[in-house]
Amino acid sequence: MYPSQTIDWASRKVTLTWIKLKDGSDLDKFQPITQAYGLCFNDKKEILILNQKENNEWTLPGGTIEAGESPIVTLTREVLEEADVTLKNISVLGVQRVDDPQNPGPKGKLHFQARFIAKVDQMQPQTIDPAKGRIHERKFVPLSTINKYIHWGNTGEAIFNDAAMEFKD
């Protein structure tokens, strides 16, 4: 049984379901994948989070997959653009299934968001995120406190717990 929850998202009821993958090759079975986000760990086993300041909420780095990109390419591009961080040892953690029966947009009624775990390779001086036009506050937090910053409900808790179990130095 996969953890699931229904949320209000843009005045619509959307159901999110977390699916942990045992083998990264299984990622191709879930289509379309529209987003890629990473749980990026430093040497202290803390997770990189960003405050993108639109709504003053913390989030993981990542974003929308562009035409011709793989989810891993999207993740590495987004983490570099948003946080000025390069990654190594990237592996698939799972997918979040998004059931959005009244979605008017191009993503459709069913799509997936890939979640990865990775090790921070290099922290670079921060620059302006070309997509948002500003520099995002970045910091690392212990995995034990991640739910104080990122409020993704029971599916988020499952993602963070799986990341804790899977991350290897």
DSSP file (Angstrom, degrees, kcal/mol; ACC not computed):
  #  RESIDUE AA STRUCTURE BP1 BP2  ACC     N-H-->O    O-->H-N    N-H-->O    O-->H-N    TCO  KAPPA ALPHA  PHI   PSI    X-CA   Y-CA   Z-CA
    1    1 A M              0   0    0      0, 0.0     3,-0.0     0, 0.0     0, 0.0   0.000 360.0 360.0 360.0 127.9    0.0    0.0    0.0
    2    2 A Y        -     0   0    0      1,-0.1     2,-0.1    17,-0.0    17,-0.1  -0.729 360.0-106.3 -93.3 140.8    1.4    3.4   -1.0
    3    3 A P        +     0   0    0      0, 0.0    15,-2.4     0, 0.0     2,-0.3  -0.440  47.9 176.5 -64.8 137.6    0.9    6.5    1.1
    4    4 A S  E     +A   17   0A   0     13,-0.2     2,-0.3    -2,-0.1    13,-0.2  -0.965  14.2 177.9-142.3 153.9   -1.7    8.8   -0.5
    5    5 A Q  E     -A   16   0A   0     11,-2.2    11,-3.1    -2,-0.3     2,-0.5  -0.983  22.9-133.7-155.0 151.3   -3.4   12.0    0.3
    6    6 A T  E     +A   15   0A   0     -2,-0.3     2,-0.3     9,-0.2     9,-0.2  -0.929  30.8 178.0-108.9 131.4   -5.9   14.4   -1.3
    7    7 A I  E     -A   14   0A   0      7,-3.1     7,-2.7    -2,-0.5     2,-0.6  -0.836  35.6-107.7-127.1 162.7   -5.1   18.1   -1.2
    8    8 A D  E     +A   13   0A   0     -2,-0.3     2,-0.4     5,-0.2     5,-0.2  -0.852  41.8 175.0 -88.7 121.8   -6.7   21.3   -2.5
    9    9 A W  E >   -A   12   0A   0      3,-3.1     3,-0.9    -2,-0.6    -2,-0.0  -0.949  69.3 -21.5-134.6 110.6   -4.5   22.5   -5.4
   10   10 A A  T 3  S-     0   0    0     -2,-0.4    -1,-0.1     1,-0.2     3,-0.1   0.909 127.0 -52.3  54.4  46.3   -5.5   25.6   -7.4
   11   11 A S  T 3  S+     0   0    0      1,-0.2     2,-0.3     0, 0.0    -1,-0.2   0.698 120.5 106.4  64.7  22.8   -9.1   25.0   -6.2
   12   12 A R  E <  S-A    9   0A   0     -3,-0.9    -3,-3.1     2,-0.0     2,-0.6  -0.932  75.5-115.8-126.1 152.8   -9.1   21.4   -7.4
   13   13 A K  E     -A    8   0A   0     -2,-0.3     2,-0.4    -5,-0.2    89,-0.3  -0.812  39.3-178.6 -86.9 119.7   -9.0   18.1   -5.4
   14   14 A V  E     -A    7   0A   0     -7,-2.7    -7,-3.1    -2,-0.6     2,-0.5  -0.970  17.8-145.9-123.7 134.6   -5.7   16.4   -6.3
   15   15 A T  E     -AB   6  99A   0     84,-2.5    84,-3.0    -2,-0.4     2,-0.4  -0.893  11.9-163.6-104.3 126.9   -4.6   13.0   -5.0
   16   16 A L  E     -AB   5  98A   0    -11,-3.1   -11,-2.2    -2,-0.5     2,-0.4  -0.912   6.5-175.0-108.9 133.3   -0.9   12.5   -4.5
   17   17 A T  E     -AB   4  97A   0     80,-2.1    80,-3.3    -2,-0.4     2,-0.4  -0.994  16.9-141.1-132.1 126.9    0.5    9.0   -4.1
   18   18 A W  E     - B   0  96A   0    -15,-2.4     2,-0.5    -2,-0.4    78,-0.2  -0.742  16.9-174.3 -89.0 130.0    4.1    8.1   -3.2
   19   19 A I  E     - B   0  95A   0     76,-2.8    76,-2.5    -2,-0.4     2,-0.3  -0.943  12.6-151.3-126.4 107.2    5.6    5.1   -5.0
   20   20 A K  E     - B   0  94A   0     -2,-0.5     2,-0.5    74,-0.2    74,-0.3  -0.601  13.6-143.9 -77.0 136.0    9.1    4.1   -3.9
   21   21 A L        -     0   0    0     72,-2.2     3,-0.1    -2,-0.3     6,-0.0  -0.869  14.5-164.9-105.5 134.1   11.1    2.4   -6.6
   22   22 A K  S    S+     0   0    0     -2,-0.5     2,-0.4     1,-0.2    -1,-0.1   0.732  83.2  36.7 -83.5 -24.3   13.5   -0.4   -5.9
   23   23 A D  S >  S-     0   0    0      1,-0.1     3,-2.4    70,-0.0    -1,-0.2  -0.989  72.0-142.7-135.7 122.5   15.2   -0.2   -9.3
   24   24 A G  G >  S+     0   0    0     -2,-0.4     3,-1.7     1,-0.3     4,-0.2   0.746  99.1  69.4 -56.5 -25.1   15.9    3.1  -11.1
   25   25 A S  G >  S+     0   0    0      1,-0.3     3,-1.0     2,-0.1    -1,-0.3   0.727  84.3  72.0 -67.8 -18.6   15.2    1.4  -14.4
   26   26 A D  G X  S+     0   0    0     -3,-2.4     3,-1.9     1,-0.2     4,-0.3   0.652  73.8  86.4 -67.4 -14.3   11.5    1.3  -13.3
   27   27 A L  G X  S+     0   0    0     -3,-1.7     3,-1.8     1,-0.3    -1,-0.2   0.846  78.1  63.3 -57.0 -35.8   11.3    5.0  -13.8
   28   28 A D  G <  S+     0   0    0     -3,-1.0    -1,-0.3     1,-0.3    -2,-0.1   0.695  89.9  68.4 -64.5 -18.2   10.5    4.6  -17.5
   29   29 A K  G <  S+     0   0    0     -3,-1.9     2,-0.7    -4,-0.2    -1,-0.3   0.650  88.7  73.1 -74.4 -14.4    7.2    2.8  -16.5
   30   30 A F  S <  S-     0   0    0     -3,-1.8    -1,-0.1    -4,-0.3    82,-0.1  -0.881  79.5-151.3-109.4 107.3    5.8    6.0  -15.1
   31   31 A Q        +     0   0    0     -2,-0.7     2,-0.1     1,-0.2    -3,-0.0  -0.982  63.0  27.1-137.4 146.5    4.8    8.5  -17.9
   32   32 A P        -     0   0    0      0, 0.0    80,-2.6     0, 0.0     2,-0.6   0.556  66.8-170.0 -82.0 146.6    4.5   11.3  -18.3
   33   33 A I  E     +c  112   0A   0     78,-0.2    80,-0.2     1,-0.1     3,-0.1  -0.898  10.2 172.8 -96.0 120.6    7.0   12.5  -15.8
   34   34 A T  E     +     0   0A   0     78,-2.8    31,-2.3    -2,-0.6     2,-0.3   0.635  57.0  29.7-106.2 -18.7    6.6   16.3  -15.6
   35   35 A Q  E     -cD 113  64A   0     77,-0.9    79,-2.8    29,-0.3     2,-0.4  -0.968  54.6-158.6-143.0 157.2    8.9   17.3  -12.7
   36   36 A A  E     +cD 114  63A   0     27,-2.5    27,-2.1    -2,-0.3     2,-0.3  -0.987  15.2 175.6-138.5 127.2   12.1   16.2  -11.0
   37   37 A Y  E     -cD 115  62A   0     77,-2.2    79,-2.3    -2,-0.4     2,-0.4  -0.942  14.6-144.3-130.5 152.1   13.1   17.1   -7.4
   38   38 A G  E     -c  116   0A   0     23,-2.3     2,-0.9    -2,-0.3    79,-0.2  -0.933  17.6-147.6-125.5 142.1   16.1   16.0   -5.4
   39   39 A L  E     -c  117   0A   0     77,-2.9    79,-2.0    -2,-0.4     2,-0.6  -0.891  34.9-166.6 -96.1  99.4   16.9   15.3   -1.8
   40   40 A C  E     -c  118   0A   0     -2,-0.9     8,-2.4     8,-0.4     2,-0.3  -0.822   0.5-159.1-102.2 114.9   20.5   16.6   -1.9
   41   41 A F  E     -cE 119  47A   0     77,-2.9    79,-3.1    -2,-0.6     6,-0.2  -0.700   3.5-153.1 -99.0 142.0   22.6   15.6    1.0
   42   42 A N    >   -     0   0    0      4,-2.0     3,-1.8    -2,-0.3    -1,-0.0  -0.339  45.9 -82.6 -95.0-173.6   25.8   17.2    2.3
   43   43 A D  T 3  S+     0   0    0      1,-0.3    -2,-0.0     2,-0.1   126,-0.0   0.703 130.2  56.3 -65.5 -20.1   28.7   15.5    4.2
   44   44 A K  T 3  S-     0   0    0      2,-0.1    -1,-0.3    98,-0.0     3,-0.1   0.321 118.5-110.8 -92.3   7.7   26.7   15.9    7.5
   45   45 A K  S <  S+     0   0    0     -3,-1.8    98,-0.7     1,-0.3     2,-0.3   0.802  72.6 142.0  63.3  32.2   23.7   14.0    6.0
   46   46 A E  E     - F   0 142A   0     96,-0.2    -4,-2.0    97,-0.1     2,-0.4  -0.708  49.4-120.9 -97.7 155.8   21.7   17.2    6.0
   47   47 A I  E     -EF  41 141A   0     94,-3.1    94,-2.2    -2,-0.3     2,-0.4  -0.805  17.6-122.6-103.0 137.2   19.3   18.1    3.1
   48   48 A L  E     + F   0 140A   0     -8,-2.4    -8,-0.4    -2,-0.4     2,-0.3  -0.613  35.2 177.9 -74.1 127.8   19.5   21.1    0.9
   49   49 A I  E     - F   0 139A   0     90,-2.9    90,-2.0    -2,-0.4     2,-0.4  -0.930  13.5-148.4-129.1 158.6   16.3   23.2    1.0
   50   50 A L  E     -GF  59 138A   0      9,-3.0     9,-2.4    -2,-0.3     2,-0.7  -0.959  10.4-150.3-128.5 143.1   15.4   26.5   -0.7
   51   51 A N  E     -GF  58 137A   0     86,-2.6    86,-1.4    -2,-0.4     7,-0.2  -0.944  12.9-175.1-108.3 107.5   13.3   29.5    0.2
   52   52 A Q        -     0   0    0      5,-0.9    -1,-0.1    -2,-0.7     6,-0.1   0.441  28.2-139.5 -88.2   1.8   12.1   30.8   -3.2
   53   53 A K  S    S+     0   0    0      4,-0.3    -1,-0.1     1,-0.1     5,-0.1   0.365  73.7 108.5  64.1   0.3   10.4   33.7   -1.4
   54   54 A E  S    S+     0   0    0      3,-0.2    -1,-0.1     1,-0.1    -3,-0.0   0.933 109.2   1.2 -67.3 -44.1    7.2   33.8   -3.6
   55   55 A N  S    S-     0   0    0      2,-0.2    -1,-0.1     0, 0.0     3,-0.1   0.192 102.7-112.8-126.8  13.2    5.2   32.4   -0.6
   56   56 A N  S    S+     0   0    0      1,-0.2     2,-0.4     0, 0.0    -5,-0.0   0.794  72.7 136.1  57.7  32.7    8.0   32.3    1.9
   57   57 A E        -     0   0    0     93,-0.0    -5,-0.9    94,-0.0    -4,-0.3  -0.877  53.1-125.3-110.5 144.4    7.9   28.5    2.0
   58   58 A W  E     +G   51   0A   0     91,-0.7    93,-0.3    -2,-0.4     2,-0.3  -0.572  35.9 166.6 -83.5 148.2   10.8   26.1    1.9
   59   59 A T  E     -G   50   0A   0     -9,-2.4    -9,-3.0    -2,-0.2    91,-0.0  -0.931  37.9 -93.2-149.9 171.8   11.1   23.5   -0.8
   60   60 A L        -     0   0    0     -2,-0.3     2,-0.2   -11,-0.2   -11,-0.1  -0.581  50.9 -99.1 -82.7 154.2   13.5   21.0   -2.3
   61   61 A P  S    S+     0   0    0      0, 0.0   -23,-2.3     0, 0.0     2,-0.3  -0.509  76.7  83.0 -73.0 146.4   15.4   22.0   -5.4
   62   62 A G  E     +D   37   0A   0    -25,-0.2     2,-0.3    16,-0.2   -25,-0.2  -0.894  41.2 177.3 150.0-175.8   14.0   20.9   -8.7
   63   63 A G  E     -D   36   0A   0    -27,-2.1   -27,-2.5    -2,-0.3     2,-0.2  -0.968  38.2 -15.3 175.2-158.9   11.4   21.7  -11.3
   64   64 A T  E     -D   35   0A   0     -2,-0.3     2,-0.4   -29,-0.2   -29,-0.3  -0.464  56.7-119.1 -79.7 137.7    9.6   21.1  -14.6
   65   65 A I        -     0   0    0    -31,-2.3     2,-0.2    -2,-0.2    -1,-0.1  -0.606  29.7-144.5 -75.4 128.5   11.1   18.9  -17.2
   66   66 A E    >   -     0   0    0     -2,-0.4     3,-2.3     4,-0.2     8,-0.1  -0.540  37.5 -70.3 -91.7 161.0   11.8   20.7  -20.5
   67   67 A A  T 3  S+     0   0    0      1,-0.3    -1,-0.1    -2,-0.2     3,-0.1  -0.213 120.8  11.5 -52.1 129.3   11.4   19.3  -24.0
   68   68 A G  T 3  S+     0   0    0      1,-0.3     2,-0.3    -3,-0.1    -1,-0.3   0.380 100.0 123.3  84.6  -4.1   14.1   16.7  -24.7
   69   69 A E    <   -     0   0    0     -3,-2.3    -1,-0.3     4,-0.0    -4,-0.0  -0.642  54.5-138.8 -91.6 146.7   15.3   16.5  -21.1
   70   70 A S     >  -     0   0    0     -2,-0.3     4,-2.4    -3,-0.1     5,-0.2  -0.605  33.6-106.9 -87.0 161.6   15.5   13.4  -19.0
   71   71 A P  H  > S+     0   0    0      0, 0.0     4,-2.5     0, 0.0     5,-0.1   0.880 121.3  51.4 -57.8 -37.7   14.5   13.7  -15.3
   72   72 A I  H  > S+     0   0    0      2,-0.2     4,-2.5     1,-0.2     5,-0.2   0.907 109.2  49.7 -67.9 -39.8   18.1   13.5  -14.2
   73   73 A V  H  > S+     0   0    0      2,-0.2     4,-2.4     1,-0.2     5,-0.2   0.916 111.4  50.3 -62.3 -42.1   19.2   16.2  -16.6
   74   74 A T  H  X S+     0   0    0     -4,-2.4     4,-3.2     2,-0.2     5,-0.3   0.940 110.2  50.0 -59.6 -47.5   16.3   18.3  -15.3
   75   75 A L  H  X S+     0   0    0     -4,-2.5     4,-2.7     1,-0.2     5,-0.3   0.945 112.3  45.5 -58.0 -50.3   17.3   17.8  -11.7
   76   76 A T  H  X S+     0   0    0     -4,-2.5     4,-1.7     1,-0.2    -1,-0.2   0.895 116.0  47.0 -64.0 -39.0   21.0   18.7  -12.3
   77   77 A R  H  X S+     0   0    0     -4,-2.4     4,-2.8    -5,-0.2    -2,-0.2   0.949 114.3  46.3 -65.2 -48.7   20.0   21.8  -14.3
   78   78 A E  H  X S+     0   0    0     -4,-3.2     4,-3.1     1,-0.2     5,-0.4   0.896 111.6  50.4 -63.9 -41.8   17.4   23.0  -11.8
   79   79 A V  H  X>S+     0   0    0     -4,-2.7     4,-2.0    -5,-0.3     6,-1.0   0.890 113.9  46.2 -64.9 -38.0   19.7   22.4   -8.7
   80   80 A L  H  X5S+     0   0    0     -4,-1.7     4,-1.2    -5,-0.3    -2,-0.2   0.930 117.0  43.5 -68.5 -44.9   22.4   24.4  -10.5
   81   81 A E  H  <5S+     0   0    0     -4,-2.8    -2,-0.2     1,-0.2    -3,-0.2   0.913 123.8  34.5 -66.3 -43.3   20.1   27.2  -11.5
   82   82 A E  H  <5S+     0   0    0     -4,-3.1    54,-0.6    -5,-0.2    -3,-0.2   0.853 137.8  13.1 -83.3 -36.3   18.2   27.5   -8.2
   83   83 A A  H  <5S-     0   0    0     -4,-2.0    41,-0.2    -5,-0.4    -3,-0.2   0.489  88.6-123.9-122.8  -6.7   20.9   26.7   -5.7
   84   84 A D     << +     0   0    0     -4,-1.2    40,-2.9    -5,-0.6     2,-0.4   0.930  67.0 134.8  57.2  47.1   24.2   26.9   -7.5
   85   85 A V  E     - H   0 123A   0     -6,-1.0     2,-0.3    38,-0.2    -1,-0.2  -0.981  46.0-149.0-127.4 136.1   25.0   23.4   -6.4
   86   86 A T  E     - H   0 122A   0     36,-2.5    35,-3.2    -2,-0.4    36,-1.1  -0.798  19.3-146.9-102.3 153.2   26.4   20.5   -8.5
   87   87 A L  E     - H   0 120A   0     -2,-0.3     2,-0.3    33,-0.3    33,-0.2  -0.760  16.4-177.2-119.7 159.6   25.5   16.9   -7.6
   88   88 A K  E     + H   0 119A   0     31,-2.5    31,-2.8    -2,-0.3    33,-0.0  -0.933  65.3  34.4-143.6 168.4   27.1   13.5   -7.8
   89   89 A N  E    S-     0   0A   0     -2,-0.3     2,-0.3    29,-0.2    -1,-0.1   0.902  73.9-178.4  52.8  48.7   25.8    9.9   -7.0
   90   90 A I  E     +     0   0A   0     28,-0.2     2,-0.3    -3,-0.1    28,-0.2  -0.626   4.6 171.2 -80.7 131.8   22.3   10.7   -8.2
   91   91 A S  E     - H   0 117A   0     26,-2.6    26,-2.6    -2,-0.3     2,-0.2  -0.994  36.7-103.5-141.5 151.0   19.8    7.8   -7.9
   92   92 A V  E     + H   0 116A   0     -2,-0.3    24,-0.2    24,-0.2   -68,-0.1  -0.511  30.2 177.6 -71.2 132.7   16.1    7.4   -8.3
   93   93 A L  E     -     0   0A   0     22,-2.9   -72,-2.2     1,-0.4     2,-0.3   0.783  54.2 -76.8 -99.3 -43.9   14.1    7.2   -5.1
   94   94 A G  E     -BH  20 115A   0     21,-1.8    21,-2.8   -74,-0.3    -1,-0.4  -0.982  42.5 -85.7 172.0-166.3   10.6    7.0   -6.5
   95   95 A V  E     -BH  19 114A   0    -76,-2.5   -76,-2.8    -2,-0.3     2,-0.6  -0.969  18.7-138.0-133.0 149.0    7.8    8.9   -8.1
   96   96 A Q  E     -BH  18 113A   0     17,-2.6    17,-1.9    -2,-0.3     2,-0.4  -0.944  23.4-143.0-104.1 118.5    4.8   10.9   -6.8
   97   97 A R  E     -BH  17 112A   0    -80,-3.3   -80,-2.1    -2,-0.6     2,-0.6  -0.670  12.1-158.0 -80.5 132.1    1.7   10.0   -8.8
   98   98 A V  E     -BH  16 111A   0     13,-3.1    13,-1.8    -2,-0.4     2,-0.7  -0.935   7.4-170.2-117.7 108.0   -0.5   13.1   -9.3
   99   99 A D  E     +BH  15 110A   0    -84,-3.0   -84,-2.5    -2,-0.6    11,-0.2  -0.880  14.8 165.7 -97.9 111.7   -4.2   12.4  -10.0
  100  100 A D    >   +     0   0    0      9,-3.6     3,-2.1    -2,-0.7   -86,-0.1  -0.715   9.9 179.8-129.3  77.5   -5.7   15.7  -11.1
  101  101 A P  T 3  S+     0   0    0      0, 0.0     8,-0.1     0, 0.0    -1,-0.1   0.684  82.5  41.8 -60.8 -21.0   -9.1   14.8  -12.6
  102  102 A Q  T 3  S+     0   0    0    -89,-0.3     7,-0.1     7,-0.1   -88,-0.1   0.102  78.2 143.8-111.3  22.2  -10.0   18.5  -13.4
  103  103 A N    <   -     0   0    0     -3,-2.1     6,-0.1     1,-0.2    -3,-0.1  -0.461  28.9-172.4 -66.7 119.9   -6.6   19.6  -14.6
  104  104 A P        +     0   0    0      0, 0.0    -1,-0.2     0, 0.0     5,-0.1   0.598  57.4  87.4 -86.0 -10.0   -7.1   22.1  -17.4
  105  105 A G  S >  S-     0   0    0      3,-0.1     3,-1.1     1,-0.1    -2,-0.0  -0.126  94.4 -93.6 -89.7-177.7   -3.4   22.3  -18.3
  106  106 A P  T 3  S+     0   0    0      0, 0.0     3,-0.1     0, 0.0    -1,-0.1   0.630 110.3  76.0 -72.1 -14.6   -1.1   20.3  -20.6
  107  107 A K  T 3  S-     0   0    0      1,-0.2     3,-0.3     2,-0.1     2,-0.0   0.786  91.8-149.2 -68.8 -24.8    0.1   17.9  -17.8
  108  108 A G    <   -     0   0    0     -3,-1.1    -1,-0.2     1,-0.2    -3,-0.1  -0.229  33.2 -56.0  85.1-176.1   -3.3   16.0  -18.0
  109  109 A K  S    S+     0   0    0      1,-0.2    -9,-3.6    -8,-0.1     2,-0.4   0.740 123.9  34.1 -76.9 -24.8   -5.3   14.2  -15.5
  110  110 A L  E    S+ H   0  99A   0     -3,-0.3     2,-0.3   -11,-0.2    -1,-0.2  -0.989  70.1 142.3-135.6 125.2   -2.5   11.8  -14.5
  111  111 A H  E     - H   0  98A   0    -13,-1.8   -13,-3.1    -2,-0.4     2,-0.3  -0.939  33.5-126.4-150.4 174.4    1.2   12.6  -14.3
  112  112 A F  E     -cH  33  97A   0    -80,-2.6   -78,-2.8    -2,-0.3   -77,-0.9  -0.908   2.6-150.4-129.1 151.4    4.3   11.8  -12.2
  113  113 A Q  E     -cH  35  96A   0    -17,-1.9   -17,-2.6    -2,-0.3   -77,-0.2  -0.986  22.8-136.9-121.1 120.2    7.0   13.7  -10.4
  114  114 A A  E     -cH  36  95A   0    -79,-2.8   -77,-2.2    -2,-0.5     2,-0.4  -0.518  14.4-159.8 -78.0 142.3   10.3   12.0  -10.1
  115  115 A R  E     -cH  37  94A   0    -21,-2.8   -22,-2.9    -2,-0.2   -21,-1.8  -0.987  12.1-176.4-123.9 134.0   12.2   12.2   -6.8
  116  116 A F  E     -cH  38  92A   0    -79,-2.3   -77,-2.9    -2,-0.4     2,-0.4  -0.842  20.5-141.1-124.3 158.5   15.9   11.5   -6.5
  117  117 A I  E     +cH  39  91A   0    -26,-2.6   -26,-2.6    -2,-0.3     2,-0.3  -0.951  32.2 164.0-114.9 147.2   18.6   11.3   -3.8
  118  118 A A  E     -c   40   0A   0    -79,-2.0   -77,-2.9    -2,-0.4     2,-0.4  -0.974  35.6-117.3-155.3 162.6   22.0   12.8   -4.5
  119  119 A K  E     -cH  41  88A   0    -31,-2.8   -31,-2.5    -2,-0.3     2,-0.3  -0.898  35.9-114.2-105.4 135.3   25.2   13.9   -2.8
  120  120 A V  E     - H   0  87A   0    -79,-3.1   -33,-0.3    -2,-0.4     3,-0.1  -0.545  32.0-178.7 -67.9 128.2   26.3   17.5   -3.1
  121  121 A D  E     -     0   0A   0    -35,-3.2     2,-0.4     1,-0.3   -34,-0.2   0.891  63.8  -1.1 -92.0 -57.2   29.4   17.7   -5.1
  122  122 A Q  E     - H   0  86A   0    -36,-1.1   -36,-2.5     2,-0.0     2,-0.5  -0.999  53.8-146.5-141.2 139.8   30.2   21.5   -5.0
  123  123 A M  E     - H   0  85A   0     -2,-0.4   -38,-0.2   -38,-0.2   -39,-0.1  -0.915  27.7-167.0 -98.2 126.0   28.6   24.6   -3.5
  124  124 A Q        -     0   0    0    -40,-2.9     3,-0.1    -2,-0.5    -2,-0.0  -0.720  34.5 -80.1-110.1 161.5   29.2   27.6   -5.8
  125  125 A P        -     0   0    0      0, 0.0     2,-0.1     0, 0.0    -1,-0.1  -0.350  61.6-102.1 -57.0 141.0   28.7   31.3   -5.2
  126  126 A Q        -     0   0    0     -3,-0.0     2,-0.3     9,-0.0     9,-0.1  -0.407  43.4-179.7 -74.9 143.0   25.1   32.1   -5.6
  127  127 A T        -     0   0    0    -46,-0.2     9,-0.3    -2,-0.1     2,-0.2  -0.778  40.5 -72.1-128.8 172.6   23.8   33.7   -8.8
  128  128 A I        -     0   0    0     -2,-0.3     7,-0.2     7,-0.1   -46,-0.0  -0.511  46.1-120.4 -71.4 131.7   20.3   34.8  -10.0
  129  129 A D  B  >> -I  134   0B   0      5,-2.6     4,-3.0    -2,-0.2     5,-0.6  -0.624  19.2-145.7 -68.8 118.8   18.0   32.0  -10.9
  130  130 A P  T  45S+     0   0    0      0, 0.0    -1,-0.2     0, 0.0   -48,-0.0   0.791  95.7  50.4 -62.7 -26.6   17.2   32.7  -14.6
  131  131 A A  T  45S+     0   0    0      1,-0.1    -2,-0.0     3,-0.1   -49,-0.0   0.834 123.4  27.5 -79.0 -32.3   13.6   31.3  -14.2
  132  132 A K  T  45S-     0   0    0     -3,-0.4    -1,-0.1     2,-0.2     3,-0.1   0.614  95.7-130.5-107.1 -16.6   12.7   33.4  -11.1
  133  133 A G  T  <5S+     0   0    0     -4,-3.0     2,-0.3     1,-0.2    -5,-0.1   0.748  74.8  76.3  73.9  23.5   15.0   36.4  -11.5
  134  134 A R  B   <S-I  129   0B   0     -5,-0.6    -5,-2.6    -7,-0.1     2,-0.5  -0.972  83.1 -98.6-155.1 168.1   16.3   36.3   -8.0
  135  135 A I        -     0   0    0     -2,-0.3     2,-0.3    -7,-0.2    -7,-0.1  -0.811  38.7-139.7 -92.5 131.0   18.7   34.5   -5.6
  136  136 A H        -     0   0    0    -54,-0.6     2,-0.3    -2,-0.5   -84,-0.2  -0.707  17.5-114.0 -92.7 139.9   17.1   31.9   -3.4
  137  137 A E  E     -F   51   0A   0    -86,-1.4   -86,-2.6    -2,-0.3     2,-0.4  -0.549  40.1-168.7 -66.6 133.5   18.0   31.5    0.2
  138  138 A R  E     +F   50   0A   0     -2,-0.3     2,-0.3   -88,-0.2   -88,-0.2  -0.958  14.8 154.5-127.0 146.0   19.6   28.0    0.6
  139  139 A K  E     -F   49   0A   0    -90,-2.0   -90,-2.9    -2,-0.4     2,-0.4  -0.983  35.8-117.8-160.0 165.4   20.4   26.1    3.7
  140  140 A F  E     -F   48   0A   0     -2,-0.3   -92,-0.2   -92,-0.2   -99,-0.1  -0.900  28.6-175.0-109.4 138.2   20.9   22.5    4.9
  141  141 A V  E     -F   47   0A   0    -94,-2.2   -94,-3.1    -2,-0.4     5,-0.1  -0.960  32.9 -98.6-130.4 149.5   18.8   21.0    7.6
  142  142 A P  E >   -F   46   0A   0      0, 0.0     3,-2.0     0, 0.0     4,-0.4  -0.370  31.8-122.8 -62.4 143.8   18.9   17.7    9.4
  143  143 A L  G >  S+     0   0    0    -98,-0.7     3,-1.2     1,-0.3     4,-0.3   0.832 110.7  66.2 -56.2 -32.2   16.6   15.1    8.0
  144  144 A S  G 3  S+     0   0    0      1,-0.2    -1,-0.3     2,-0.1     3,-0.1   0.691 108.3  38.4 -65.6 -17.2   15.0   14.8   11.4
  145  145 A T  G X> S+     0   0    0     -3,-2.0     3,-1.9     1,-0.1     4,-0.6   0.333  81.7 107.2-112.6   5.9   13.7   18.4   11.1
  146  146 A I  H X> S+     0   0    0     -3,-1.2     4,-2.7    -4,-0.4     3,-1.4   0.835  73.2  60.8 -58.1 -35.8   12.7   18.5    7.4
  147  147 A N  H 34 S+     0   0    0     -4,-0.3    -1,-0.3     1,-0.3     6,-0.1   0.649  94.4  64.3 -69.9 -12.8    9.0   18.4    8.1
  148  148 A K  H <4 S+     0   0    0     -3,-1.9    -1,-0.3     1,-0.1    -2,-0.2   0.752 116.0  29.3 -74.0 -24.3    9.3   21.7   10.0
  149  149 A Y  H << S+     0   0    0     -3,-1.4   -91,-0.7    -4,-0.6     2,-0.6   0.811 121.6  46.2-103.1 -41.5   10.3   23.3    6.8
  150  150 A I     <  -     0   0    0     -4,-2.7     2,-1.0   -93,-0.1    -1,-0.3  -0.930  65.0-163.1-114.0 117.5    8.6   21.3    4.0
  151  151 A H        +     0   0    0     -2,-0.6    -4,-0.1   -93,-0.3    -3,-0.1  -0.679  34.9 140.8-105.1  79.0    4.9   20.6    4.6
  152  152 A W    >>  -     0   0    0     -2,-1.0     4,-1.6     1,-0.3     3,-0.5   0.187  51.0-137.1-105.7  15.2    4.1   17.8    2.2
  153  153 A G  H 3>  -     0   0    0      1,-0.2     4,-2.3     2,-0.2    -1,-0.3  -0.164  59.0 -26.8  65.3-156.4    1.9   15.8    4.5
  154  154 A N  H 3> S+     0   0    0      1,-0.2     4,-1.8     2,-0.2    -1,-0.2   0.800 138.8  54.6 -69.8 -27.5    2.0   12.0    4.8
  155  155 A T  H <> S+     0   0    0     -3,-0.5     4,-2.3     2,-0.2    -1,-0.2   0.909 109.2  49.2 -69.6 -38.3    3.4   11.5    1.3
  156  156 A G  H  X S+     0   0    0     -4,-1.6     4,-2.8     2,-0.2     5,-0.2   0.915 108.8  52.4 -62.9 -43.0    6.2   13.9    2.1
  157  157 A E  H  X S+     0   0    0     -4,-2.3     4,-2.5     1,-0.2    -1,-0.2   0.900 109.6  49.5 -59.7 -39.9    6.9   12.0    5.3
  158  158 A A  H  X S+     0   0    0     -4,-1.8     4,-2.5     2,-0.2    -1,-0.2   0.914 110.8  49.8 -65.0 -42.3    7.1    8.8    3.3
  159  159 A I  H  X S+     0   0    0     -4,-2.3     4,-2.3     2,-0.2    -2,-0.2   0.943 113.4  45.6 -60.1 -48.2    9.5   10.4    0.8
  160  160 A F  H  X S+     0   0    0     -4,-2.8     4,-2.1     1,-0.2    -2,-0.2   0.886 112.9  50.1 -66.0 -39.1   11.8   11.7    3.5
  161  161 A N  H  X S+     0   0    0     -4,-2.5     4,-1.7    -5,-0.2    -1,-0.2   0.914 111.4  48.5 -64.4 -42.3   11.7    8.4    5.4
  162  162 A D  H  X S+     0   0    0     -4,-2.5     4,-2.0     1,-0.2    -2,-0.2   0.887 109.8  52.7 -64.8 -38.1   12.6    6.5    2.3
  163  163 A A  H  X S+     0   0    0     -4,-2.3     4,-2.6     1,-0.2    -1,-0.2   0.912 107.4  51.9 -63.0 -41.8   15.4    8.9    1.5
  164  164 A A  H  < S+     0   0    0     -4,-2.1    -1,-0.2     1,-0.2    -2,-0.2   0.876 112.8  45.6 -61.5 -37.9   16.8    8.4    5.0
  165  165 A M  H  < S+     0   0    0     -4,-1.7    -1,-0.2     1,-0.2    -2,-0.2   0.827 119.7  39.6 -74.3 -31.8   16.8    4.6    4.5
  166  166 A E  H  < S+     0   0    0     -4,-2.0    -2,-0.2    -5,-0.1     2,-0.2   0.749  85.2 105.5 -92.6 -26.5   18.4    4.8    1.0
  167  167 A F     <  -     0   0    0     -4,-2.6     2,-0.4    -5,-0.2   -48,-0.0  -0.376  45.1-177.4 -67.5 127.1   21.0    7.5    1.3
  168  168 A K              0   0    0     -2,-0.2    -2,-0.0     1,-0.0    -3,-0.0  -0.974 360.0 360.0-120.8 137.0   24.5    6.1    1.4
  169  169 A D              0   0    0     -2,-0.4    -2,-0.1  -126,-0.0    -1,-0.0   0.512 360.0 360.0 -58.9 360.0   27.6    8.3    1.8
